[in-house]
Amino acid sequence: MKKKIITIGAFLIIFLVICAVLFNKKDDDNKLEKVKVAEVAHSIFYAPQYVALHNGYFKDYGLDVELILANGADKVTAAVLSGDVDIGFSGSEATIYVYNQGEKDYLKTFAQLTQKDGSFIVSRKKIDNFTLNDLKGKYIIGGRLGGMPEMTLEYILSENGINPQKDVEIDTSIAFASMQGAFIGGTGDLVCLFEPNATLVEKEGYGYVVASLGELGGVVPYTAYNARISYLEKNPEVIENFTKAIQKGLDFVNSKSSKEIAEVILPEFPDTSLSDMITVIDRYKNADTWPTTTEFSEESFNHLQDIMVNAKQLDKRVSYKDLIYQK
């Protein structure tokens, strides 16, 4: 009988300890500041962000971050301007479009995550010793008109003596999320794809990765975080803490091996094997995709506008100081 009472007592103590831990965890979670972020795409390209999420860096800085997939910079912008989300994550060109449209509560960028284009040119046929001249006369699925991948492609072609309007056919009618499927279905000679899509297409035998737009396009604030002026003014601590968490994510990817990074973010991509993810991360590392800091230079911002002007998507340039958030 005595043993039975001791056993029951031990179970009660364990139960109470577990309850205390769970309640404390719930209480801690309630203390976190909830932040909704609309991301332009879900890609290994954004590894530092997923590292910050899975390594608990956001929570370390008191934030409960919810990522919402918006599929396209235009949709990200709409979500931020409407107040459906607090922070937008997309190409910095989106903030320029909003500013030039005369929006009063316009968007400012406060942190960059990537400094190169993250897409790769995938060819239906194998091309040995690929050069950009191999694109002449070809049909390319390029992405949304006015989006960074398509504009970067046009810029690269122009800088290498290839007329984007005459020497190639760039299809801008296919939605970002449908580009891989369209190519597999037989559309186009080449397609520009982010990872892991490019590697999956290659692995399944539908094409061959022949070039990185990031390596060819130069340094720009390619994907970055932005928010409305009103939100930035009301929530400076949230912005500061969010930026610190992202910086820790950047520090991680720039100091760890591709395998270590892959093991952290693998839950974000359940359909991608560890070996494929390591291959993808290697590609991004080789292209110097991830900056060492969330801050970016006026020079890189102006280069972004050079790309937009070349694509005839920007009539009026914007000052760096007008669109970059400074506390």
Buried (B, 14 or more C-beta within 10 A) or exposed (E): EEEEEEEEEEEEEEEEEEEEEEEEEEEEEEEBBEBBBBBBBBBBBBBBBBBBBBBEBBBEBBBBBEBEEBBBBBBBBBBBBEEEBBBBBBBBBBBBBBBBEEBEEBBBBBBBBBBBBBBBBBBBEEBEEBEBEBBEEBBBBBBBBBBBBBBBBBBBBBBEEBEBEEBBBBBEEBEBEBBBEBBBEEBBBBBBBBBBBBBBBBBEEBBBBBBBBBBBBBBBBBBBBBBBBEBBEEBEEBBEBBBBBBBBBBBBBBEBEBEBBBBBBBEBBEEBBEEBBBBBBBBBBEBEBBBEEBBBEEEBBBBBBBBBBBBEBBEEEBEBEEBBBEE
